[in-house]
């Protein structure tokens, strides 16, 4: 029996998804939110920016994200970074994105820590630095942020920015897989199938291939079928 596609899936890239309205904003209409924002309320400024963002007024969104971000709102700092990263309402500027991701990341905001790690990993807006990428992936991963757990596992598996360590790769793939990360489920199945970082176990490998298949990884479906024929 020969398994198909036993090469690991590579890293996930940036999540350019803005954070959403806070719970308190749900009870307020636009005029109430504007009134509070104009009084200097940082949460209202953030929520007003999100409203403009969702209403496709990027220039207004940028204006209010900046106001909230300058008051220390981590979510606003993150969303502002995303807009610079993606060139929404402003000229694309990776250096500015790095600046604002860093501010939010230093406030322990996991999505910002993850995106900052990716930028160090890829050398976008900053000199490529795998050690820095590891540092920020680890911070986000320790907050149970599944994409960071997955990318951290890939780095340990490949020996990027750190000594190759299949046991650490296994541990982080497992954490991400248990959060239903499909790529992690597939790569975890490979480790069980090949006995890298864990005792070989084809039954468990089949289970994880099946889970990755259920979550849309075709390579997982292929290997699940092969193991089912044994």
Buried (B, 14 or more C-beta within 10 A) or exposed (E): EEBEBEEBBEBBEBEEEBBEBBEEBEEBEEEEBBEBBEEEBBBBBBBBBBBBBEEEBBEBBBBBBBBBBBBEBBBBBBBBBBBBBBEBBBEEBBEBBBBBBBBBBBBEBBBBBBBBBBBBBBEBBBEEBBEBBBBBBBBBBBBEBBBBBBBBBBBBBBEBBBEEBBEBBBBBBBBBBBBEBBBBBBBBBBBBBBEBBBEEBBEBBBBBBBBBBBBEBEBBBBBBBBBEEE
